[in-house]
Amino acid sequence: MRRMLVLLVLAIAFGCAVWAFRDPDVITTTLSRLSPTVAFMLLALLGANELIKGLRWAWYLRAARLPIRLFDGLTSYLAAQAASAVPGGALLSARLAEEHGDGQVRLRHTTPPLLAQGLGDLIAVSLVAATGIALTAQSSLQFTVPVGGVLVAVLAVAAIRSERIASALTQALGKRRLTRRIVPAEEDARRTLLLLCRPHALGPGIAASIFSSLIAVAILLLLADAMTLRGLGPHEALYVHGMTMLAHLLLPIPNGFGTSELSLVGLLNVVGIGFARATAIAVTYRALGLGFRTMVGLLILVLRYHHLLVELRRRPVTAPASAPALDFAVEGQD
C-alpha cells in the first residue's frame, strides 16, 4: 500500500512538472541568453539552496530527538523533492524519514517537524520581507504583512504549548468512538511539537531559512541581470523575494500554485521591471527551481529508496503435499 502511494505521488508530481514546462519557449530563450558562467552559478546556487533546506529538515528531526542520522534526514528531504510539484508533497519527506527509524518512528513522529519547519519559515520570511521593506523605503503600511506573519507563528507556538488547548482537544477526540483511537497519536505528536517549539530548536531552523532566502535572492538577481537591461538591486530582490514568499505561506492555496508567480510578477513590476520581462523572470524562476528539485529528487529516490519503488521480496513457494499425506487427509474426512 505504501509503495502504491509513493508511486501515485510521483506520477502526479511528474505530471505537474510537465505542466510547469507547458510553454518552453520562454525558458529556452532565457537559457540561450545565459553565459556558461552564469548558468553554472545558477546550478551551484540551486544545489546549495537545496542542501541548506535538507540540513534544516535534518536539524528539525534531530531536535525532535528522533533516532535519525543527519545524513538520512538530508537524503529524505532531497528524495522528497521528486514530489515538490504536488500540493502537500512535503509529506513525502516525513514518510521517507520514517524509513530510517528502525521501526521506532512513525508518521506521528515525523509530521510535527514539518509543522515546526513551516512556523520557522514564516518567521524567517517575515524578517526578510520587513528588512526589504525598510531598505527599499516602501510604504509603512506594508509592514503589517510581515508583522502579521510573525504574529501568526507566535500564536501557533503559544497554542501548541497551551495545556488547556491540549486537554480540550484530547477530550473532544475521546468523546467519539471514531476519533478515540487518534488520542495516543495526538499525544505523541504534541510531545514532539513541544520539543520543537523551544527557542533552541526553532533558532537554528530560522537561521537556515534566512540563509536559504538569501540564496534565493541571489538566484533572482542573476536572472534579472540576464533578462533585463535594468536588473535588480540587492535590496529590491530582498523585498521582492520576502513578500512573494509571505504570500506563498499565508494564502491558503495548496503549494502556492499561482500565488508565487502572480506576486512575483506584481512586485517586480512595482520596483520598475516591465510586465513582460517580469512575467518571463517569474516563469523561468519557477520552472528552473521546480525542474532542478524534481530531477535531484528522482535521482536520490532511485539511488537511496529504490525499495519503495520496486517489490524485491519474493513470494514463498509452498511445496506440494505428498501422496500419503493427501490419502491420510481423505481418510480422516471419511
NUBA-845005 format. One record per residue (C-alpha): x negated, y negated, z negated; residue in three letters; residue number from 1. Coordinates in steps of 0.2 Angstrom, whole numbers, m for minus. Example, Ala and Ser with C-alpha at 12.3 -4.5 7.8 and 13.67 -1.06 7.14 Angstrom:
residues 2
       u       v       w   res     n
     m62      22     m39   Ala     1
     m68       5     m36   Ser     2
***
This chain:
residues 334
       u       v       w   res     n
       0       0       0   Met     1
     m14     m12      m4   Arg     2
     m23      m8      12   Arg     3
      m7     m12      22   Met     4
      m5     m28      13   Leu     5
     m23     m34      17   Val     6
     m21     m29      35   Leu     7
      m5     m38      36   Leu     8
     m13     m54      28   Val     9
     m27     m53      40   Leu    10
     m16     m51      55   Ala    11
      m6     m66      51   Ile    12
     m22     m76      47   Ala    13
     m29     m71      64   Phe    14
     m13     m77      72   Gly    15
     m13     m94      63   Cys    16
     m32     m96      68   Ala    17
     m27     m94      86   Val    18
     m13    m106      84   Trp    19
     m25    m119      77   Ala    20
     m35    m117      93   Phe    21
     m20    m119     105   Arg    22
     m27    m135     113   Asp    23
     m46    m130     115   Pro    24
     m49    m144     127   Asp    25
     m51    m157     113   Val    26
     m63    m146     104   Ile    27
     m74    m141     119   Thr    28
     m75    m159     124   Thr    29
     m81    m164     107   Thr    30
     m93    m149     106   Leu    31
    m101    m154     123   Ser    32
    m105    m171     116   Arg    33
    m114    m165     101   Leu    34
    m133    m163     102   Ser    35
    m141    m147      97   Pro    36
    m147    m155      81   Thr    37
    m130    m162      76   Val    38
    m122    m145      80   Ala    39
    m135    m136      69   Phe    40
    m132    m149      55   Met    41
    m113    m146      56   Leu    42
    m115    m127      54   Leu    43
    m128    m130      40   Ala    44
    m116    m141      31   Leu    45
    m101    m130      34   Leu    46
    m111    m115      27   Gly    47
    m117    m125      12   Ala    48
     m99    m130       8   Asn    49
     m93    m113       8   Glu    50
    m107    m107      m3   Leu    51
    m103    m121     m16   Ile    52
     m85    m116     m16   Lys    53
     m89     m97     m18   Gly    54
    m101    m101     m33   Leu    55
     m87    m112     m40   Arg    56
     m75     m97     m39   Trp    57
     m88     m85     m46   Ala    58
     m90     m98     m61   Trp    59
     m72     m98     m65   Tyr    60
     m72     m79     m65   Leu    61
     m86     m79     m77   Arg    62
     m79     m92     m88   Ala    63
     m63     m81     m89   Ala    64
     m75     m68     m97   Arg    65
     m71     m55     m83   Leu    66
     m84     m41     m80   Pro    67
     m88     m48     m63   Ile    68
    m105     m52     m57   Arg    69
    m109     m69     m49   Leu    70
    m113     m61     m33   Phe    71
     m97     m51     m32   Asp    72
     m87     m66     m36   Gly    73
     m96     m75     m22   Leu    74
     m93     m62      m9   Thr    75
     m74     m60     m15   Ser    76
     m72     m79     m11   Tyr    77
     m81     m78       6   Leu    78
     m72     m62      12   Ala    79
     m55     m70       7   Ala    80
     m59     m84      19   Gln    81
     m53     m72      33   Ala    82
     m35     m77      27   Ala    83
     m39     m95      25   Ser    84
     m26     m99      39   Ala    85
     m12     m91      29   Val    86
      m2    m100      16   Pro    87
      m7     m93       0   Gly    88
     m22     m84       7   Gly    89
     m32     m89      m8   Ala    90
     m23     m75     m17   Leu    91
     m34     m63      m7   Leu    92
     m49     m69     m17   Ser    93
     m41     m64     m33   Ala    94
     m36     m47     m25   Arg    95
     m54     m44     m19   Leu    96
     m61     m49     m36   Ala    97
     m51     m35     m44   Glu    98
     m62     m23     m34   Glu    99
     m77     m27     m45   His   100
     m69     m25     m62   Gly   101
     m72      m6     m64   Asp   102
     m54      m3     m66   Gly   103
     m53     m15     m81   Gln   104
     m47     m30     m71   Val   105
     m30     m33     m64   Arg   106
     m22     m47     m54   Leu   107
     m15     m54     m70   Arg   108
     m34     m57     m75   His   109
     m40     m64     m58   Thr   110
     m25     m75     m54   Thr   111
     m27     m88     m68   Pro   112
     m44     m93     m62   Pro   113
     m35     m98     m46   Leu   114
     m24    m110     m56   Leu   115
     m39    m117     m66   Ala   116
     m48    m120     m50   Gln   117
     m33    m129     m42   Gly   118
     m32    m140     m58   Leu   119
     m51    m144     m57   Gly   120
     m50    m148     m38   Asp   121
     m36    m160     m42   Leu   122
     m46    m169     m55   Ile   123
     m61    m170     m44   Ala   124
     m52    m176     m28   Val   125
     m43    m189     m38   Ser   126
     m60    m195     m44   Leu   127
     m67    m195     m27   Val   128
     m52    m204     m20   Ala   129
     m52    m218     m34   Ala   130
     m71    m221     m30   Thr   131
     m67    m223     m12   Gly   132
     m53    m235     m15   Ile   133
     m64    m245     m26   Ala   134
     m79    m246     m14   Leu   135
     m68    m250       1   Thr   136
     m58    m264      m8   Ala   137
     m42    m256      m4   Gln   138
     m25    m262     m12   Ser   139
     m25    m259     m31   Ser   140
      m8    m250     m29   Leu   141
     m17    m236     m21   Gln   142
     m25    m232     m37   Phe   143
      m8    m225     m43   Thr   144
     m11    m209     m32   Val   145
     m27    m203     m40   Pro   146
     m21    m208     m57   Val   147
      m5    m198     m54   Gly   148
     m16    m183     m48   Gly   149
     m26    m184     m65   Val   150
     m10    m185     m75   Leu   151
      m3    m170     m66   Val   152
     m18    m160     m70   Ala   153
     m19    m166     m88   Val   154
      m1    m162     m91   Leu   155
      m3    m145     m84   Ala   156
     m18    m141     m96   Val   157
      m8    m148    m111   Ala   158
       7    m137    m106   Ala   159
      m4    m121    m104   Ile   160
     m12    m125    m121   Arg   161
       5    m128    m130   Ser   162
      10    m114    m141   Glu   163
      28    m120    m141   Arg   164
      30    m119    m122   Ile   165
      21    m101    m123   Ala   166
      33     m94    m136   Ser   167
      48    m101    m127   Ala   168
      43     m93    m111   Leu   169
      40     m77    m119   Thr   170
      57     m77    m127   Gln   171
      65     m81    m111   Ala   172
      56     m67    m102   Leu   173
      60     m55    m116   Gly   174
      79     m58    m116   Lys   175
      82     m48     m99   Arg   176
      78     m31     m95   Arg   177
      72     m36     m78   Leu   178
      59     m48     m84   Thr   179
      54     m39    m101   Arg   180
      41     m29     m93   Arg   181
      32     m45     m87   Ile   182
      29     m51    m105   Val   183
      12     m41    m108   Pro   184
       6     m48     m91   Ala   185
      11     m65     m95   Glu   186
       2     m65    m112   Glu   187
     m14     m58    m104   Asp   188
     m13     m72     m91   Ala   189
     m11     m85    m104   Arg   190
     m26     m79    m114   Arg   191
     m36     m81     m99   Thr   192
     m29     m98     m95   Leu   193
     m33    m104    m112   Leu   194
     m52     m99    m109   Leu   195
     m52    m108     m93   Leu   196
     m43    m124     m99   Cys   197
     m58    m129    m110   Arg   198
     m69    m143    m106   Pro   199
     m85    m132    m105   His   200
     m76    m121     m92   Ala   201
     m67    m134     m82   Leu   202
     m83    m146     m82   Gly   203
     m94    m136     m70   Pro   204
     m80    m132     m59   Gly   205
     m75    m150     m57   Ile   206
     m93    m154     m53   Ala   207
     m94    m141     m40   Ala   208
     m78    m148     m32   Ser   209
     m86    m165     m32   Ile   210
    m101    m159     m23   Phe   211
     m91    m149     m11   Ser   212
     m81    m165      m7   Ser   213
     m97    m175      m4   Leu   214
    m102    m161       9   Ile   215
     m85    m163      17   Ala   216
     m88    m182      18   Val   217
    m105    m179      27   Ala   218
     m96    m167      40   Ile   219
     m83    m181      43   Leu   220
     m97    m194      45   Leu   221
    m106    m183      58   Leu   222
     m90    m180      68   Leu   223
     m85    m198      68   Ala   224
    m103    m204      74   Asp   225
    m102    m191      88   Ala   226
     m85    m195      94   Met   227
     m84    m214      92   Thr   228
     m94    m229      95   Leu   229
     m89    m237      79   Arg   230
     m92    m222      67   Gly   231
     m88    m222      49   Leu   232
     m97    m229      34   Gly   233
    m100    m218      19   Pro   234
     m88    m227       8   His   235
     m74    m226      21   Glu   236
     m77    m207      24   Ala   237
     m76    m205       5   Leu   238
     m60    m214       4   Tyr   239
     m53    m205      19   Val   240
     m58    m188      13   His   241
     m52    m191      m5   Gly   242
     m35    m197       0   Met   243
     m32    m184      13   Thr   244
     m36    m170       0   Met   245
     m25    m178     m13   Leu   246
     m10    m177       0   Ala   247
     m15    m159       3   His   248
     m14    m155     m15   Leu   249
       0    m165     m21   Leu   250
      13    m162      m7   Leu   251
      22    m146      m9   Pro   252
      18    m139       8   Ile   253
      10    m122       9   Pro   254
      m8    m123      14   Asn   255
      m6    m141      18   Gly   256
      m1    m137      36   Phe   257
       2    m154      44   Gly   258
      m1    m165      29   Thr   259
     m20    m164      30   Ser   260
     m20    m168      49   Glu   261
      m7    m182      48   Leu   262
     m15    m191      33   Ser   263
     m32    m189      40   Leu   264
     m26    m197      57   Val   265
     m17    m211      47   Gly   266
     m32    m215      36   Leu   267
     m44    m215      50   Leu   268
     m33    m227      59   Asn   269
     m32    m238      43   Val   270
     m51    m240      42   Val   271
     m52    m245      60   Gly   272
     m53    m230      71   Ile   273
     m40    m229      86   Gly   274
     m26    m217      85   Phe   275
     m33    m206     100   Ala   276
     m50    m205      93   Arg   277
     m43    m202      75   Ala   278
     m32    m188      82   Thr   279
     m47    m180      91   Ala   280
     m58    m181      75   Ile   281
     m44    m173      64   Ala   282
     m40    m159      76   Val   283
     m59    m155      78   Thr   284
     m62    m156      59   Tyr   285
     m48    m144      55   Arg   286
     m52    m132      69   Ala   287
     m70    m131      66   Leu   288
     m68    m128      47   Gly   289
     m54    m115      50   Leu   290
     m64    m106      63   Gly   291
     m80    m106      53   Phe   292
     m71     m99      37   Arg   293
     m62     m86      47   Thr   294
     m77     m79      56   Met   295
     m88     m79      40   Val   296
     m73     m71      30   Gly   297
     m71     m57      43   Leu   298
     m89     m53      43   Leu   299
     m91     m52      24   Ile   300
     m74     m42      23   Leu   301
     m80     m29      36   Val   302
     m98     m28      28   Leu   303
     m93     m28       9   Arg   304
     m74     m22       9   Tyr   305
     m73     m11      23   His   306
     m65       2      12   His   307
     m49      m9      11   Leu   308
     m48      m8      30   Leu   309
     m51      10      33   Val   310
     m45      25      24   Glu   311
     m61      35      20   Leu   312
     m53      48       9   Arg   313
     m49      65      17   Arg   314
     m33      74      13   Arg   315
     m37      90       3   Pro   316
     m35     106      13   Val   317
     m24     119       5   Thr   318
     m30     137       8   Ala   319
     m16     149      14   Pro   320
      m9     161       2   Ala   321
     m15     179       4   Ser   322
      m3     193       9   Ala   323
      m2     202      m8   Pro   324
       2     186     m17   Ala   325
      16     182      m4   Leu   326
      23     200      m7   Asp   327
      22     198     m25   Phe   328
      32     182     m24   Ala   329
      45     190     m14   Val   330
      47     205     m26   Glu   331
      48     193     m40   Gly   332
      63     184     m32   Gln   333
      71     201     m29   Asp   334
***
